[in-house]
Amino acid sequence: MNNKPSLNFRIGMGYDVHQLEEGKDFWLGGIKVPHTHGAVGHSDADVLIHVICDALLGAANLRDIGYHFSDKDPQYKGIDSKILLARVMELLRENHYELGNIDSTICLQQPKLSPHIEEMKRVLAETMKVRVEDVSVKATTTERLGFVGRGEGVSAYCVALIYKVDTASDAGFSSIKTI
């Protein structure tokens, strides 16, 4: 009935936005970034980790971050988003998926993120238990346009590639992964 070939690769996309507020800690990519403003949210409001979670969950057709970690649930109040990301990776692996790679972009006017990108990549890779080269983090401004340009908020995008692992034989993916 379904003649679609089974390629075992899946992609997902994530998008998130958080308001910025003066005096709050600014967590981004699992690290505390020095800034006068921080993101507002139920957890630590790490917009980058949230989009990564959504991209991964979407690729595996496992709903979204809010479904698994509700902002109505007090156990997630102020939680370190790295804990959520680690749990998402557990869910993927429980469903026999592994990460191919992620590619993410943070949209933020200030502060400049270039000095922090490599540390973010290292922390994210460590949290997900993947290679650093499988984690791409980029940053851009919005040329002072919109809420990001006015310094009112931060947004981020992420796409993720995952693949299904055949637990019986690994389906030859170990050779694909090393190409």
N, CA, C and O atoms as a DFTB+ gen file, in Angstrom:
716 C
 N C O
     1  1       0.814      -1.184       0.000
     2  2       0.000       0.000       0.000
     3  2       0.865       1.259       0.000
     4  3       0.557       2.211      -0.716
     5  1       1.935       1.280       0.785
     6  2       2.842       2.419       0.819
     7  2       4.126       2.023       0.109
     8  3       4.885       1.200       0.621
     9  1       4.381       2.594      -1.058
    10  2       5.556       2.247      -1.845
    11  2       6.740       3.156      -1.551
    12  3       7.740       3.118      -2.269
    13  1       6.644       3.968      -0.513
    14  2       7.726       4.886      -0.165
    15  2       8.929       4.086       0.326
    16  3       8.789       3.257       1.225
    17  1      10.127       4.325      -0.258
    18  2      11.302       3.599       0.211
    19  2      11.663       3.999       1.637
    20  3      11.432       5.137       2.046
    21  1      12.216       3.086       2.371
    22  2      12.618       3.349       3.750
    23  2      14.083       3.764       3.769
    24  3      14.968       2.915       3.665
    25  1      14.346       5.061       3.900
    26  2      15.713       5.562       3.902
    27  2      16.289       5.668       5.311
    28  3      17.505       5.757       5.481
    29  1      15.428       5.659       6.314
    30  2      15.830       5.700       7.716
    31  2      16.467       7.009       8.155
    32  3      16.984       7.093       9.269
    33  1      16.441       8.039       7.302
    34  2      16.893       9.368       7.691
    35  2      15.673      10.247       7.885
    36  3      14.701      10.149       7.136
    37  1      15.726      11.105       8.892
    38  2      14.605      12.006       9.157
    39  2      15.159      13.374       9.522
    40  3      16.228      13.480      10.123
    41  1      14.423      14.426       9.153
    42  2      14.831      15.777       9.533
    43  2      13.739      16.420      10.381
    44  3      12.561      16.082      10.267
    45  1      14.151      17.341      11.220
    46  2      13.214      18.088      12.044
    47  2      13.665      19.528      12.128
    48  3      14.838      19.839      11.921
    49  1      12.725      20.405      12.434
    50  2      13.017      21.831      12.515
    51  2      12.476      22.379      13.825
    52  3      11.398      21.986      14.272
    53  1      13.221      23.281      14.437
    54  2      12.766      23.925      15.658
    55  2      12.888      25.433      15.562
    56  3      13.797      25.954      14.916
    57  1      11.966      26.131      16.210
    58  2      11.995      27.588      16.294
    59  2      11.520      27.964      17.687
    60  3      10.584      27.363      18.213
    61  1      12.165      28.959      18.284
    62  2      11.737      29.432      19.602
    63  2      12.117      30.896      19.745
    64  3      12.997      31.401      19.049
    65  1      11.448      31.549      20.643
    66  2      11.698      32.957      20.936
    67  2      11.479      33.186      22.436
    68  3      10.577      32.603      23.037
    69  1      12.306      34.032      23.020
    70  2      12.136      34.412      24.422
    71  2      12.341      35.909      24.566
    72  3      13.190      36.506      23.904
    73  1      11.556      36.492      25.431
    74  2      11.706      37.902      25.779
    75  2      12.969      38.063      26.615
    76  3      13.333      37.165      27.375
    77  1      13.637      39.206      26.476
    78  2      14.796      39.522      27.302
    79  2      14.392      40.503      28.393
    80  3      13.584      41.406      28.174
    81  1      14.975      40.305      29.583
    82  2      14.664      41.166      30.723
    83  2      15.951      41.542      31.445
    84  3      16.823      40.701      31.663
    85  1      16.056      42.787      31.803
    86  2      17.248      43.280      32.485
    87  2      17.430      42.583      33.834
    88  3      16.471      42.343      34.567
    89  1      18.701      42.264      34.141
    90  2      19.045      41.687      35.437
    91  2      18.951      40.183      35.537
    92  3      19.345      39.619      36.557
    93  1      18.446      39.509      34.518
    94  2      18.348      38.042      34.547
    95  2      19.631      37.425      33.981
    96  3      20.316      38.038      33.162
    97  1      19.948      36.204      34.429
    98  2      21.057      35.457      33.838
    99  2      20.682      35.079      32.410
   100  3      19.521      34.786      32.123
   101  1      21.679      35.087      31.509
   102  2      21.435      34.774      30.108
   103  2      22.099      33.451      29.776
   104  3      23.310      33.387      29.562
   105  1      21.289      32.385      29.733
   106  2      21.752      31.046      29.391
   107  2      21.497      30.800      27.918
   108  3      20.388      30.996      27.421
   109  1      22.542      30.368      27.229
   110  2      22.448      30.166      25.792
   111  2      23.409      29.043      25.394
   112  3      24.614      29.140      25.627
   113  1      22.878      27.998      24.804
   114  2      23.717      26.878      24.393
   115  2      24.363      26.162      25.565
   116  3      25.434      25.571      25.432
   117  1      23.701      26.221      26.714
   118  2      24.200      25.520      27.895
   119  2      25.241      26.269      28.688
   120  3      25.771      25.736      29.663
   121  1      25.553      27.510      28.293
   122  2      26.536      28.306      29.045
   123  2      25.907      29.642      29.442
   124  3      24.959      30.114      28.814
   125  1      26.450      30.231      30.487
   126  2      25.991      31.541      30.936
   127  2      26.781      32.604      30.170
   128  3      27.998      32.716      30.317
   129  1      26.068      33.381      29.350
   130  2      26.682      34.420      28.527
   131  2      26.593      35.750      29.276
   132  3      25.505      36.151      29.689
   133  1      27.717      36.434      29.456
   134  2      27.679      37.732      30.141
   135  2      26.851      38.751      29.355
   136  3      27.124      39.018      28.185
   137  1      25.839      39.311      30.013
   138  2      24.990      40.317      29.370
   139  2      24.149      40.994      30.453
   140  3      23.945      40.436      31.531
   141  1      23.676      42.176      30.160
   142  2      22.835      42.908      31.113
   143  2      21.423      42.355      31.173
   144  3      20.704      42.601      32.141
   145  1      21.013      41.606      30.146
   146  2      19.673      41.043      30.052
   147  2      19.746      39.527      29.904
   148  3      20.721      38.985      29.383
   149  1      18.711      38.863      30.366
   150  2      18.603      37.420      30.198
   151  2      17.216      37.056      29.696
   152  3      16.297      37.873      29.749
   153  1      17.067      35.848      29.215
   154  2      15.795      35.392      28.653
   155  2      14.815      35.025      29.763
   156  3      15.198      34.525      30.820
   157  1      13.553      35.288      29.491
   158  2      12.462      35.011      30.417
   159  2      11.820      33.687      30.022
   160  3      11.529      33.464      28.847
   161  1      11.598      32.808      30.998
   162  2      10.941      31.538      30.713
   163  2      10.722      30.736      31.971
   164  3      11.196      31.106      33.045
   165  1      10.000      29.634      31.840
   166  2       9.703      28.756      32.980
   167  2      10.963      28.028      33.448
   168  3      11.196      27.880      34.648
   169  1      11.769      27.578      32.490
   170  2      13.035      26.912      32.814
   171  2      14.110      27.989      32.887
   172  3      13.823      29.126      33.263
   173  1      15.337      27.644      32.532
   174  2      16.396      28.665      32.460
   175  2      16.295      29.485      31.178
   176  3      17.109      30.381      30.954
   177  1      15.305      29.190      30.335
   178  2      14.977      29.933      29.109
   179  2      16.102      29.916      28.080
   180  3      16.318      30.908      27.383
   181  1      16.816      28.806      27.979
   182  2      17.892      28.663      27.000
   183  2      17.276      28.392      25.626
   184  3      16.979      27.248      25.279
   185  1      17.092      29.457      24.858
   186  2      16.394      29.379      23.575
   187  2      17.089      28.424      22.606
   188  3      16.416      27.746      21.830
   189  1      18.412      28.357      22.633
   190  2      19.126      27.472      21.715
   191  2      18.855      26.007      22.034
   192  3      18.560      25.219      21.135
   193  1      18.952      25.645      23.283
   194  2      18.663      24.253      23.646
   195  2      17.208      23.906      23.350
   196  3      16.913      22.788      22.927
   197  1      16.304      24.844      23.565
   198  2      14.890      24.562      23.303
   199  2      14.636      24.260      21.828
   200  3      13.865      23.352      21.515
   201  1      15.271      25.006      20.908
   202  2      15.050      24.717      19.483
   203  2      15.713      23.406      19.072
   204  3      15.204      22.697      18.204
   205  1      16.833      23.088      19.685
   206  2      17.473      21.803      19.397
   207  2      16.554      20.661      19.834
   208  3      16.359      19.693      19.099
   209  1      15.992      20.783      21.037
   210  2      15.050      19.761      21.521
   211  2      13.874      19.611      20.564
   212  3      13.504      18.493      20.205
   213  1      13.284      20.730      20.148
   214  2      12.141      20.660      19.243
   215  2      12.505      20.055      17.889
   216  3      11.730      19.278      17.331
   217  1      13.670      20.402      17.361
   218  2      14.091      19.835      16.080
   219  2      14.277      18.320      16.196
   220  3      13.843      17.569      15.322
   221  1      14.909      17.882      17.256
   222  2      15.139      16.445      17.454
   223  2      13.828      15.694      17.670
   224  3      13.596      14.648      17.064
   225  1      12.978      16.230      18.532
   226  2      11.691      15.584      18.792
   227  2      10.834      15.540      17.534
   228  3      10.180      14.535      17.253
   229  1      10.840      16.635      16.778
   230  2      10.068      16.676      15.538
   231  2      10.565      15.672      14.514
   232  3       9.767      15.022      13.838
   233  1      11.875      15.544      14.397
   234  2      12.441      14.589      13.448
   235  2      12.004      13.165      13.777
   236  3      11.762      12.362      12.876
   237  1      11.905      12.856      15.053
   238  2      11.507      11.511      15.484
   239  2       9.992      11.367      15.622
   240  3       9.501      10.316      16.032
   241  1       9.250      12.426      15.278
   242  2       7.793      12.435      15.408
   243  2       7.359      12.151      16.852
   244  3       6.439      11.371      17.102
   245  1       8.049      12.808      17.791
   246  2       7.761      12.635      19.214
   247  2       7.177      13.909      19.836
   248  3       7.379      14.173      21.022
   249  1       6.462      14.686      19.043
   250  2       5.793      15.919      19.485
   251  2       6.808      17.034      19.711
   252  3       7.722      17.209      18.905
   253  1       6.659      17.793      20.803
   254  2       7.520      18.956      21.011
   255  2       7.936      19.072      22.471
   256  3       7.490      18.306      23.325
   257  1       8.790      20.038      22.733
   258  2       9.356      20.208      24.076
   259  2       8.271      20.478      25.123
   260  3       8.357      19.979      26.245
   261  1       7.256      21.260      24.765
   262  2       6.173      21.567      25.701
   263  2       5.353      20.347      26.073
   264  3       4.827      20.264      27.183
   265  1       5.240      19.405      25.157
   266  2       4.517      18.171      25.436
   267  2       5.249      17.340      26.496
   268  3       4.621      16.778      27.394
   269  1       6.555      17.269      26.387
   270  2       7.350      16.437      27.302
   271  2       7.716      17.151      28.607
   272  3       7.872      16.511      29.646
   273  1       7.852      18.475      28.546
   274  2       8.312      19.250      29.708
   275  2       7.433      20.497      29.846
   276  3       7.867      21.604      29.527
   277  1       6.232      20.319      30.309
   278  2       5.238      21.386      30.364
   279  2       5.676      22.554      31.251
   280  3       6.231      22.361      32.333
   281  1       5.409      23.770      30.763
   282  2       5.711      24.943      31.586
   283  2       4.676      25.135      32.699
   284  3       4.757      26.093      33.468
   285  1       3.720      24.236      32.778
   286  2       2.750      24.230      33.889
   287  2       3.213      23.311      35.019
   288  3       2.647      23.330      36.112
   289  1       4.236      22.513      34.753
   290  2       4.730      21.538      35.725
   291  2       5.813      22.175      36.585
   292  3       6.853      22.578      36.063
   293  1       5.590      22.273      37.891
   294  2       6.557      22.938      38.769
   295  2       7.934      22.253      38.826
   296  3       8.916      22.890      39.208
   297  1       8.019      20.977      38.455
   298  2       9.323      20.306      38.495
   299  2      10.304      20.886      37.480
   300  3      11.513      20.690      37.601
   301  1       9.781      21.606      36.467
   302  2      10.655      22.190      35.449
   303  2      10.933      23.673      35.681
   304  3      11.622      24.306      34.880
   305  1      10.407      24.229      36.760
   306  2      10.632      25.647      37.077
   307  2      12.122      25.879      37.326
   308  3      12.705      25.309      38.248
   309  1      12.729      26.726      36.488
   310  2      14.133      27.075      36.643
   311  2      15.114      25.986      36.258
   312  3      16.313      26.140      36.487
   313  1      14.643      24.886      35.680
   314  2      15.514      23.742      35.378
   315  2      16.583      24.113      34.345
   316  3      16.341      24.909      33.438
   317  1      17.738      23.532      34.499
   318  2      18.831      23.650      33.537
   319  2      18.392      22.931      32.258
   320  3      18.121      21.730      32.282
   321  1      18.325      23.657      31.157
   322  2      17.843      23.066      29.905
   323  2      18.727      21.936      29.389
   324  3      18.275      21.133      28.573
   325  1      19.975      21.854      29.844
   326  2      20.823      20.714      29.453
   327  2      20.206      19.411      29.941
   328  3      20.363      18.378      29.290
   329  1      19.513      19.437      31.063
   330  2      18.832      18.239      31.570
   331  2      17.724      17.832      30.600
   332  3      17.527      16.645      30.338
   333  1      17.009      18.814      30.072
   334  2      15.947      18.522      29.105
   335  2      16.535      17.945      27.817
   336  3      15.995      16.989      27.260
   337  1      17.634      18.521      27.348
   338  2      18.287      18.032      26.130
   339  2      18.789      16.600      26.315
   340  3      18.643      15.773      25.416
   341  1      19.369      16.309      27.455
   342  2      19.836      14.946      27.717
   343  2      18.656      13.968      27.707
   344  3      18.777      12.852      27.201
   345  1      17.518      14.387      28.268
   346  2      16.332      13.530      28.280
   347  2      15.794      13.324      26.865
   348  3      15.346      12.228      26.528
   349  1      15.833      14.372      26.032
   350  2      15.400      14.238      24.643
   351  2      16.278      13.221      23.922
   352  3      15.775      12.395      23.161
   353  1      17.583      13.278      24.158
   354  2      18.473      12.296      23.522
   355  2      18.167      10.883      24.011
   356  3      18.257       9.933      23.233
   357  1      17.807      10.726      25.283
   358  2      17.397       9.414      25.794
   359  2      16.140       8.929      25.061
   360  3      16.045       7.763      24.677
   361  1      15.177       9.841      24.872
   362  2      13.952       9.476      24.144
   363  2      14.263       9.042      22.714
   364  3      13.700       8.064      22.222
   365  1      15.159       9.767      22.049
   366  2      15.549       9.378      20.689
   367  2      16.148       7.984      20.686
   368  3      15.770       7.131      19.883
   369  1      17.074       7.769      21.581
   370  2      17.770       6.471      21.605
   371  2      16.832       5.344      22.011
   372  3      16.970       4.226      21.515
   373  1      15.878       5.611      22.906
   374  2      14.869       4.608      23.252
   375  2      14.038       4.217      22.036
   376  3      13.538       3.095      21.949
   377  1      13.894       5.157      21.094
   378  2      13.138       4.916      19.865
   379  2      14.045       4.539      18.700
   380  3      13.629       4.576      17.542
   381  1      15.300       4.172      19.017
   382  2      16.279       3.664      18.050
   383  2      16.717       4.694      17.007
   384  3      16.947       4.359      15.845
   385  1      16.829       5.956      17.443
   386  2      17.365       7.008      16.581
   387  2      18.698       7.483      17.125
   388  3      18.959       7.424      18.327
   389  1      19.533       7.953      16.214
   390  2      20.812       8.567      16.586
   391  2      20.939       9.868      15.798
   392  3      20.339      10.028      14.735
   393  1      21.715      10.772      16.328
   394  2      21.905      12.068      15.699
   395  2      22.869      11.976      14.529
   396  3      23.952      11.403      14.649
   397  1      22.468      12.544      13.394
   398  2      23.387      12.752      12.279
   399  2      24.121      14.060      12.520
   400  3      25.342      14.089      12.675
   401  1      23.340      15.157      12.548
   402  2      23.906      16.462      12.888
   403  2      22.791      17.455      13.166
   404  3      21.630      17.229      12.825
   405  1      23.170      18.560      13.793
   406  2      22.256      19.689      13.956
   407  2      22.925      20.923      13.375
   408  3      24.150      21.042      13.371
   409  1      22.103      21.835      12.887
   410  2      22.563      23.128      12.400
   411  2      21.628      24.167      12.989
   412  3      20.424      24.131      12.734
   413  1      22.164      25.095      13.775
   414  2      21.328      26.061      14.477
   415  2      21.813      27.484      14.239
   416  3      22.985      27.726      13.951
   417  1      20.876      28.417      14.367
   418  2      21.174      29.834      14.230
   419  2      20.472      30.588      15.342
   420  3      19.271      30.428      15.555
   421  1      21.234      31.414      16.050
   422  2      20.699      32.286      17.098
   423  2      20.576      33.682      16.507
   424  3      21.512      34.173      15.876
   425  1      19.430      34.326      16.706
   426  2      19.202      35.696      16.239
   427  2      19.189      36.609      17.462
   428  3      18.296      36.531      18.306
   429  1      20.211      37.487      17.540
   430  2      20.379      38.321      18.725
   431  2      21.169      39.564      18.334
   432  3      22.190      39.465      17.654
   433  1      20.707      40.716      18.756
   434  2      21.407      41.950      18.416
   435  2      22.666      42.123      19.276
   436  3      23.749      42.387      18.755
   437  1      22.512      41.974      20.578
   438  2      23.620      42.098      21.535
   439  2      23.454      41.035      22.598
   440  3      22.310      40.702      22.907
   441  1      24.477      40.484      23.171
   442  2      25.896      40.712      22.909
   443  2      26.365      39.905      21.702
   444  3      25.638      39.049      21.196
   445  1      27.568      40.181      21.252
   446  2      28.169      39.399      20.177
   447  2      28.463      37.999      20.718
   448  3      29.018      37.853      21.807
   449  1      28.094      36.990      19.966
   450  2      28.215      35.614      20.442
   451  2      29.437      34.869      19.933
   452  3      29.754      33.791      20.436
   453  1      30.122      35.415      18.956
   454  2      31.277      34.746      18.369
   455  2      32.263      34.202      19.402
   456  3      32.733      33.076      19.241
   457  1      32.599      34.952      20.456
   458  2      33.558      34.420      21.432
   459  2      33.039      33.207      22.229
   460  3      33.817      32.534      22.905
   461  1      31.740      32.930      22.152
   462  2      31.137      31.869      22.971
   463  2      30.726      30.628      22.172
   464  3      30.362      29.607      22.757
   465  1      30.782      30.711      20.850
   466  2      30.259      29.635      19.999
   467  2      30.964      28.302      20.238
   468  3      30.296      27.277      20.379
   469  1      32.272      28.291      20.285
   470  2      32.994      27.012      20.448
   471  2      32.665      26.346      21.785
   472  3      32.530      25.124      21.849
   473  1      32.535      27.137      22.853
   474  2      32.171      26.557      24.146
   475  2      30.746      26.010      24.108
   476  3      30.475      24.946      24.665
   477  1      29.840      26.727      23.458
   478  2      28.464      26.224      23.309
   479  2      28.464      24.880      22.590
   480  3      27.816      23.933      23.034
   481  1      29.186      24.799      21.487
   482  2      29.240      23.553      20.724
   483  2      29.781      22.408      21.574
   484  3      29.253      21.297      21.537
   485  1      30.837      22.683      22.341
   486  2      31.431      21.656      23.195
   487  2      30.433      21.174      24.251
   488  3      30.281      19.971      24.463
   489  1      29.758      22.116      24.910
   490  2      28.797      21.765      25.966
   491  2      27.607      21.008      25.383
   492  3      27.152      20.022      25.962
   493  1      27.105      21.465      24.245
   494  2      25.973      20.783      23.612
   495  2      26.349      19.368      23.194
   496  3      25.593      18.428      23.441
   497  1      27.505      19.208      22.564
   498  2      27.951      17.880      22.129
   499  2      28.123      16.943      23.328
   500  3      27.728      15.779      23.281
   501  1      28.709      17.459      24.382
   502  2      28.893      16.656      25.601
   503  2      27.543      16.242      26.185
   504  3      27.370      15.098      26.605
   505  1      26.606      17.156      26.211
   506  2      25.275      16.864      26.755
   507  2      24.557      15.808      25.923
   508  3      23.896      14.923      26.467
   509  1      24.691      15.905      24.594
   510  2      24.015      14.957      23.694
   511  2      24.808      13.676      23.478
   512  3      24.301      12.719      22.892
   513  1      26.065      13.655      23.956
   514  2      26.953      12.502      23.773
   515  2      27.191      12.226      22.287
   516  3      27.046      11.104      21.800
   517  1      27.568      13.316      21.584
   518  2      27.891      13.234      20.162
   519  2      29.203      13.971      19.924
   520  3      29.753      14.590      20.834
   521  1      29.692      13.901      18.703
   522  2      30.928      14.596      18.345
   523  2      30.663      16.092      18.173
   524  3      29.588      16.482      17.715
   525  1      31.628      16.925      18.534
   526  2      31.501      18.379      18.383
   527  2      31.253      18.739      16.915
   528  3      30.493      19.663      16.625
   529  1      31.876      18.027      16.008
   530  2      31.706      18.354      14.592
   531  2      30.288      18.063      14.078
   532  3      29.955      18.436      12.953
   533  1      29.462      17.409      14.879
   534  2      28.067      17.171      14.507
   535  2      27.133      18.270      14.991
   536  3      25.921      18.196      14.786
   537  1      27.699      19.297      15.638
   538  2      26.911      20.383      16.228
   539  2      27.355      21.713      15.618
   540  3      28.474      22.172      15.853
   541  1      26.472      22.322      14.839
   542  2      26.749      23.632      14.248
   543  2      25.929      24.694      14.977
   544  3      24.713      24.564      15.120
   545  1      26.611      25.745      15.436
   546  2      25.950      26.888      16.068
   547  2      26.435      28.140      15.357
   548  3      27.636      28.390      15.251
   549  1      25.476      28.921      14.872
   550  2      25.790      30.183      14.215
   551  2      24.994      31.284      14.895
   552  3      24.010      31.015      15.584
   553  1      25.427      32.526      14.699
   554  2      24.702      33.664      15.266
   555  2      24.602      34.761      14.227
   556  3      25.489      34.938      13.392
   557  1      23.498      35.495      14.297
   558  2      23.292      36.622      13.400
   559  2      22.508      37.700      14.127
   560  3      21.879      37.438      15.152
   561  1      22.548      38.902      13.599
   562  2      21.692      39.970      14.098
   563  2      20.510      40.081      13.139
   564  3      20.443      39.372      12.135
   565  1      19.592      40.968      13.456
   566  2      18.502      41.252      12.519
   567  2      18.631      42.682      11.987
   568  3      17.645      43.304      11.590
   569  1      19.871      43.188      11.989
   570  2      20.157      44.528      11.465
   571  2      19.267      45.585      12.128
   572  3      18.797      46.526      11.488
   573  1      19.055      45.391      13.443
   574  2      18.264      46.306      14.280
   575  2      16.778      46.347      13.925
   576  3      16.072      47.273      14.323
   577  1      16.301      45.346      13.178
   578  2      14.889      45.271      12.814
   579  2      14.133      44.360      13.766
   580  3      14.690      43.380      14.260
   581  1      12.879      44.672      14.028
   582  2      12.000      43.822      14.827
   583  2      12.366      43.772      16.292
   584  3      13.222      44.521      16.762
   585  1      11.689      42.855      17.026
   586  2      11.903      42.747      18.470
   587  2      13.330      42.339      18.807
   588  3      13.869      42.769      19.827
   589  1      13.948      41.515      17.965
   590  2      15.341      41.132      18.199
   591  2      16.244      42.347      18.018
   592  3      17.119      42.603      18.846
   593  1      16.037      43.083      16.955
   594  2      16.844      44.257      16.656
   595  2      16.742      45.345      17.718
   596  3      17.696      46.084      17.964
   597  1      15.570      45.430      18.341
   598  2      15.375      46.418      19.413
   599  2      15.896      45.918      20.756
   600  3      15.826      46.646      21.747
   601  1      16.416      44.694      20.812
   602  2      16.942      44.138      22.056
   603  2      15.871      43.650      23.014
   604  3      16.137      43.475      24.203
   605  1      14.663      43.428      22.512
   606  2      13.557      42.980      23.356
   607  2      13.516      41.464      23.524
   608  3      12.889      40.954      24.453
   609  1      14.183      40.746      22.623
   610  2      14.106      39.300      22.680
   611  2      15.206      38.626      21.882
   612  3      16.020      39.275      21.226
   613  1      15.203      37.313      21.958
   614  2      16.145      36.458      21.248
   615  2      15.323      35.361      20.579
   616  3      14.338      34.885      21.143
   617  1      15.730      34.962      19.376
   618  2      15.080      33.840      18.710
   619  2      16.161      32.904      18.188
   620  3      17.330      33.273      18.078
   621  1      15.746      31.694      17.871
   622  2      16.692      30.709      17.352
   623  2      15.955      29.715      16.469
   624  3      14.760      29.469      16.628
   625  1      16.711      29.153      15.534
   626  2      16.232      28.131      14.606
   627  2      17.189      26.945      14.665
   628  3      18.374      27.102      14.958
   629  1      16.663      25.767      14.384
   630  2      17.522      24.593      14.313
   631  2      16.907      23.574      13.375
   632  3      15.693      23.369      13.370
   633  1      17.755      22.937      12.583
   634  2      17.355      21.750      11.839
   635  2      18.226      20.597      12.340
   636  3      19.395      20.780      12.678
   637  1      17.636      19.430      12.378
   638  2      18.344      18.249      12.866
   639  2      18.135      17.098      11.893
   640  3      17.043      16.904      11.358
   641  1      19.184      16.352      11.680
   642  2      19.129      15.118      10.896
   643  2      19.365      13.962      11.866
   644  3      20.362      13.935      12.588
   645  1      18.451      13.029      11.870
   646  2      18.611      11.828      12.686
   647  2      18.469      10.621      11.771
   648  3      17.992      10.732      10.642
   649  1      18.884       9.479      12.269
   650  2      18.716       8.253      11.486
   651  2      18.302       7.124      12.404
   652  3      18.655       7.088      13.583
   653  1      17.548       6.207      11.836
   654  2      17.050       5.040      12.558
   655  2      18.160       4.000      12.620
   656  3      18.805       3.702      11.615
   657  1      18.371       3.463      13.792
   658  2      19.385       2.435      13.992
   659  2      18.678       1.097      14.100
   660  3      17.799       0.910      14.941
   661  1      19.073       0.167      13.238
   662  2      18.567      -1.198      13.310
   663  2      19.347      -1.878      14.427
   664  3      20.532      -2.176      14.275
   665  1      18.681      -2.121      15.543
   666  2      19.383      -2.655      16.712
   667  2      19.936      -4.056      16.477
   668  3      20.865      -4.474      17.168
   669  1      19.389      -4.780      15.523
   670  2      19.876      -6.139      15.273
   671  2      21.202      -6.124      14.524
   672  3      22.108      -6.899      14.833
   673  1      21.311      -5.228      13.529
   674  2      22.514      -5.284      12.701
   675  2      23.187      -3.935      12.523
   676  3      24.219      -3.851      11.858
   677  1      22.626      -2.869      13.105
   678  2      23.100      -1.499      12.925
   679  2      22.919      -1.055      11.480
   680  3      23.355       0.037      11.116
   681  1      22.285      -1.877      10.649
   682  2      21.911      -1.561       9.263
   683  2      22.986      -0.869       8.460
   684  3      22.681      -0.141       7.516
   685  1      24.244      -1.084       8.819
   686  2      25.329      -0.480       8.072
   687  2      25.523       1.003       8.316
   688  3      26.304       1.646       7.615
   689  1      24.827       1.558       9.298
   690  2      24.931       3.004       9.532
   691  2      26.266       3.411      10.101
   692  3      26.660       4.571       9.978
   693  1      26.971       2.493      10.719
   694  2      28.293       2.880      11.235
   695  2      29.209       3.301      10.098
   696  3      30.044       4.189      10.269
   697  1      29.061       2.675       8.943
   698  2      29.886       3.096       7.809
   699  2      29.394       4.416       7.229
   700  3      30.202       5.220       6.763
   701  1      28.102       4.653       7.247
   702  2      27.576       5.926       6.752
   703  2      28.016       7.055       7.667
   704  3      28.388       8.127       7.190
   705  1      27.980       6.834       8.960
   706  2      28.313       7.858       9.943
   707  2      29.748       8.350       9.802
   708  3      30.031       9.507      10.111
   709  1      30.644       7.512       9.352
   710  2      32.059       7.893       9.296
   711  2      32.460       8.527       7.990
   712  3      33.608       8.946       7.844
   713  1      31.561       8.612       7.036
   714  2      31.898       9.208       5.729
   715  2      32.195      10.677       5.887
   716  3      32.499      11.355       4.905
